[in-house]
Amino acid sequence: MNKSTNAAEKPASNLASSLTVTSAKYGKVIEIGSGFTAMTFKEKDYSGSMDPLVMVDHYRMTEPTFGAHPHAGLSAVSVLFEDSEGKFHNRDSLGNDFDLMPGDLYWLKAGSGVIHDESPRQGAKIHGLQVFVNLPSADKKIQPSSLHIKAQDMPVYDEHGSRIRIVLGESNGIYGQQAPALPMTILDGRIDSRSGFAHQLNGGESAWLYVIKGELKLTISGQKINLLAGQSIAISSFDEASFNTLRLFNSGNEQAHFTLFAGKPIAEAFVQKGPFVMNTEAEIAQVEADFAAGKLGHLK
């Protein structure tokens, strides 16, 4: 298990007095077995500006890989892209047992602890994101809960050469469902060549933008940054009264695919150890003991 700590580090670079943006970063490539590959991104690489996200895996999975595993102190969020093929079997100790379909979202608010298992059905090819979202200390010991949103229930912004799925939250006056934990907007967007899209960040919000395919030019607070496929950037604002417009323009010759996460940072020190995110080493030790004793539940 990997272990990391975060102490609300100072953001990397200032673009304005209240806005910080990190440099563009590639993730680390990982492969597990013969059926799982991913590009993984860790909060420690963004100098605190990724908060409340702890990590993001952009993955492709074609066969069962992880088996039943625990979570506690975080939300484990699965976003399936529409080009996934087949069914993604999801089970957890809350009693859920169903298939996620291409384009779906599953938000598992682990709280005090839960057991989870997800794997492709035979012949499926799953393409998506697995995201760890931190929980405030007050929510780390509450009862777990979950939210499943089907692709057909997500509203879509489809204008000016852009097709943006509002997976959660709001953009351009279009409202999707709300996250069961922290208020958060998740966008899954495609922009045609020589077309653009704009999203307004609310005061005090952090954002994490990742280019999955193609290339995009990001403009915010008068700055322009070019992003290539596989690159990501984190943005944070410290002014609750300031609203920043994030503009994306596809300067390439092919359609670009991106994802954007935006939400208020938690700004609490935390410790991550594998599937657990707690505030102290002692809490990590306690949840590990609870898991070993079977207190996090069981799959039926």
FIMIRO-394297 format. One record per residue (C-alpha): residue in three letters; x, y, z; residue number from 1. Coordinates in steps of 0.001 Angstrom, whole numbers, plus 500000, padded with zeros to 6 digits. Example, Ala and Ser with C-alpha at 12.3 -4.5 7.8 and 13.67 -1.06 7.14 Angstrom:
! FIMIRO-394297
  resn       u       v       w  resi
   ALA  512300  495500  507800     1
   SER  513670  498940  507140     2
This chain:
! FIMIRO-394297
  resn       u       v       w  resi
   MET  500000  500000  500000     1
   ASN  501187  503485  499206     2
   LYS  501157  506053  501941     3
   SER  501152  509826  501553     4
   THR  500465  512856  503688     5
   ASN  499108  516273  502831     6
   ALA  499506  519399  504875     7
   ALA  497714  521959  502681     8
   GLU  500932  522837  500853     9
   LYS  501378  526207  499195    10
   PRO  500201  526234  495559    11
   ALA  502832  526191  492848    12
   SER  502374  529382  490827    13
   ASN  500410  532615  491041    14
   LEU  498465  533937  488041    15
   ALA  496622  536585  490039    16
   SER  496470  537646  493647    17
   SER  493678  535158  494418    18
   LEU  494210  532504  491739    19
   THR  496829  529778  491514    20
   VAL  497476  527312  488703    21
   THR  499930  524441  488661    22
   SER  502089  523544  485719    23
   ALA  500735  520911  483309    24
   LYS  501475  517408  484561    25
   TYR  501398  513922  483125    26
   GLY  500292  511027  485313    27
   LYS  502239  507878  486118    28
   VAL  501511  504823  483992    29
   ILE  500600  501669  485947    30
   GLU  499711  498175  484804    31
   ILE  498193  495434  486965    32
   GLY  497898  491957  485537    33
   SER  496855  491599  481922    34
   GLY  493541  493454  482177    35
   PHE  494202  496828  483814    36
   THR  496208  499848  482674    37
   ALA  495952  503364  484052    38
   MET  497406  506835  484162    39
   THR  497361  507833  487829    40
   PHE  497449  511352  489275    41
   LYS  498218  512095  492955    42
   GLU  497319  515165  495003    43
   LYS  500905  515550  496238    44
   ASP  501954  516526  492702    45
   TYR  499661  519571  492662    46
   SER  500872  521397  495786    47
   GLY  497464  521309  497488    48
   SER  495541  522719  494511    49
   MET  493843  519384  493727    50
   ASP  491922  519450  497034    51
   PRO  489358  517882  497613    52
   LEU  490588  515232  495151    53
   VAL  493136  512795  496578    54
   MET  493900  510798  493438    55
   VAL  492511  510053  489981    56
   ASP  493096  506930  487896    57
   HIS  492282  507178  484199    58
   TYR  491979  503493  483426    59
   ARG  491007  500777  481001    60
   MET  489916  497429  482430    61
   THR  489013  494255  480569    62
   GLU  489044  491638  483330    63
   PRO  488605  491420  487130    64
   THR  491645  492962  488803    65
   PHE  491238  494065  492432    66
   GLY  488652  491811  494043    67
   ALA  486709  492878  497122    68
   HIS  488497  495716  498934    69
   PRO  487775  498238  501725    70
   HIS  487357  502020  501720    71
   ALA  487043  504456  504615    72
   GLY  487330  508209  505159    73
   LEU  486725  509081  501505    74
   SER  484325  508866  498590    75
   ALA  485274  506402  495848    76
   VAL  483822  507750  492617    77
   SER  483579  505820  489349    78
   VAL  482920  507737  486120    79
   LEU  482484  505548  483047    80
   PHE  483048  507126  479657    81
   GLU  480527  506588  476905    82
   ASP  482977  504620  474758    83
   SER  483086  501814  477350    84
   GLU  481756  498530  475994    85
   GLY  479657  496141  478046    86
   LYS  478703  496009  481701    87
   PHE  480707  496875  484827    88
   HIS  479525  494750  487756    89
   ASN  479327  496761  490990    90
   ARG  478829  495284  494477    91
   ASP  479317  496670  497977    92
   SER  478528  495922  501599    93
   LEU  475586  498350  501483    94
   GLY  473745  495605  499590    95
   ASN  474144  497112  496123    96
   ASP  474577  494559  493336    97
   PHE  474033  495880  489822    98
   ASP  475783  496694  486557    99
   LEU  477109  500115  485635   100
   MET  476666  500914  481950   101
   PRO  478736  503143  479625   102
   GLY  478444  506774  480738   103
   ASP  477220  505999  484279   104
   LEU  478490  507406  487581   105
   TYR  478717  505612  490915   106
   TRP  479591  507633  494041   107
   LEU  480379  505512  497087   108
   LYS  480642  507680  500206   109
   ALA  482614  505270  502356   110
   GLY  482544  507220  505627   111
   SER  483315  504860  508517   112
   GLY  483996  501970  506165   113
   VAL  482612  499809  503393   114
   ILE  483632  496825  501262   115
   HIS  483507  497319  497490   116
   ASP  484029  495218  494388   117
   GLU  483722  496166  490725   118
   SER  484761  494197  487679   119
   PRO  483978  493995  483958   120
   ARG  481508  491385  482852   121
   GLN  482942  488868  480399   122
   GLY  483910  490573  477152   123
   ALA  483479  494101  478519   124
   LYS  485990  496882  477877   125
   ILE  485687  499553  480536   126
   HIS  487130  503042  480041   127
   GLY  486756  505521  482857   128
   LEU  487993  507328  485940   129
   GLN  488359  506043  489486   130
   VAL  488532  509041  491821   131
   PHE  489227  509316  495538   132
   VAL  487503  512411  496965   133
   ASN  488464  513394  500494   134
   LEU  485823  513777  503203   135
   PRO  485921  516453  505934   136
   SER  486987  515102  509305   137
   ALA  483383  515396  510558   138
   ASP  482222  512953  507847   139
   LYS  484944  510335  508078   140
   LYS  483070  508262  510652   141
   ILE  479503  508550  509405   142
   GLN  477515  505676  507925   143
   PRO  478376  504961  504283   144
   SER  475962  505779  501460   145
   SER  475916  505697  497667   146
   LEU  474551  507332  494534   147
   HIS  474132  505779  491075   148
   ILE  473386  508097  488152   149
   LYS  472608  506526  484791   150
   ALA  474001  508116  481650   151
   GLN  470547  508824  480258   152
   ASP  469705  510867  483354   153
   MET  472645  513272  482936   154
   PRO  471826  516565  481195   155
   VAL  473972  517605  478238   156
   TYR  475193  520999  477037   157
   ASP  475335  520674  473238   158
   GLU  476176  523966  471536   159
   HIS  478821  525672  469385   160
   GLY  480718  522471  468593   161
   SER  480827  521292  472221   162
   ARG  479030  518364  473811   163
   ILE  479417  518437  477603   164
   ARG  477842  515857  479895   165
   ILE  476929  517351  483287   166
   VAL  477824  514239  485261   167
   LEU  477248  516093  488544   168
   GLY  476611  519680  489525   169
   GLU  476096  522624  487172   170
   SER  477522  524339  484123   171
   ASN  476127  527114  481916   172
   GLY  472848  527110  483823   173
   ILE  472301  523379  483281   174
   TYR  471875  521411  486509   175
   GLY  472545  517739  487071   176
   GLN  472231  515781  490282   177
   GLN  474154  516817  493383   178
   ALA  477021  514904  494933   179
   PRO  476113  512998  498114   180
   ALA  479138  514466  499900   181
   LEU  480843  517758  499039   182
   PRO  479157  519972  496436   183
   MET  481013  519195  493221   184
   THR  480702  519614  489486   185
   ILE  481975  516866  487196   186
   LEU  482013  517480  483441   187
   ASP  482777  514962  480689   188
   GLY  483259  517032  477560   189
   ARG  484076  516802  473877   190
   ILE  484986  519853  471789   191
   ASP  485214  519829  468008   192
   SER  488229  521251  466192   193
   ARG  488280  525087  466202   194
   SER  485456  525193  468754   195
   GLY  485366  526241  472383   196
   PHE  483598  525941  475728   197
   ALA  483481  528092  478875   198
   HIS  482724  527134  482481   199
   GLN  482493  529506  485432   200
   LEU  484300  528544  488618   201
   ASN  482563  529783  491740   202
   GLY  484439  531790  494336   203
   GLY  486807  529689  496420   204
   GLU  486530  526604  494188   205
   SER  489385  524364  493146   206
   ALA  489361  522665  489765   207
   TRP  491210  519777  488149   208
   LEU  491228  519601  484348   209
   TYR  492499  516611  482380   210
   VAL  492802  516251  478606   211
   ILE  492004  512683  477599   212
   LYS  492322  513107  473843   213
   GLY  493447  515860  471508   214
   GLU  494746  519229  472649   215
   LEU  493178  522245  474317   216
   LYS  494131  525824  475029   217
   LEU  493064  526919  478519   218
   THR  492463  530607  479243   219
   ILE  491795  531860  482759   220
   SER  492521  535179  484444   221
   GLY  494277  536433  481327   222
   GLN  496675  533489  481120   223
   LYS  496834  530953  478283   224
   ILE  498103  527411  478761   225
   ASN  498356  524687  476126   226
   LEU  497416  521181  477251   227
   LEU  498078  517969  475336   228
   ALA  496451  514556  475695   229
   GLY  497524  513001  478986   230
   GLN  498208  516345  480673   231
   SER  496319  517807  483614   232
   ILE  496317  521036  485557   233
   ALA  494927  522139  488939   234
   ILE  493453  525553  489677   235
   SER  492527  527083  493020   236
   SER  491024  530391  494087   237
   PHE  491304  531910  497551   238
   ASP  488751  534668  497004   239
   GLU  485216  533604  497898   240
   ALA  483813  536628  496068   241
   SER  485762  536069  492841   242
   PHE  484225  534127  489941   243
   ASN  486707  532949  487320   244
   THR  485711  531909  483825   245
   LEU  487634  528931  482506   246
   ARG  487697  528927  478701   247
   LEU  488746  525958  476576   248
   PHE  489520  526114  472861   249
   ASN  490338  523143  470669   250
   SER  493292  524266  468594   251
   GLY  493920  520811  467155   252
   ASN  492639  519015  464079   253
   GLU  490654  516326  465907   254
   GLN  487898  516344  468479   255
   ALA  489235  516858  472023   256
   HIS  487971  514951  475054   257
   PHE  488409  516333  478576   258
   THR  487102  515996  482103   259
   LEU  486752  518720  484725   260
   PHE  486207  518416  488485   261
   ALA  485360  521561  490482   262
   GLY  484533  521949  494181   263
   LYS  485406  523709  497413   264
   PRO  488662  522489  499001   265
   ILE  488540  520901  502441   266
   ALA  491897  522385  503522   267
   GLU  492584  519759  506188   268
   ALA  495756  517769  506709   269
   PHE  495211  514073  505962   270
   VAL  496979  510743  505711   271
   GLN  496337  508307  502864   272
   LYS  497221  504647  503070   273
   GLY  495909  502707  500107   274
   PRO  492081  502774  500190   275
   PHE  491924  504715  503478   276
   VAL  492088  508501  503935   277
   MET  492032  509703  507540   278
   ASN  493273  512741  509443   279
   THR  495911  511033  511579   280
   GLU  498156  507972  511630   281
   ALA  496245  506752  514681   282
   GLU  492975  506831  512743   283
   ILE  494600  504878  509911   284
   ALA  495731  502233  512403   285
   GLN  492223  502039  513878   286
   VAL  490458  501599  510526   287
   GLU  492982  498934  509513   288
   ALA  492193  497098  512755   289
   ASP  488462  497470  512117   290
   PHE  488869  496031  508622   291
   ALA  490901  493087  509936   292
   ALA  488161  492422  512491   293
   GLY  485451  492409  509826   294
   LYS  483820  495608  511089   295
   LEU  483630  497297  507680   296
   GLY  480978  494888  506472   297
   HIS  480806  492018  504003   298
   LEU  479645  491379  500465   299
   LYS  476542  489235  500240   300
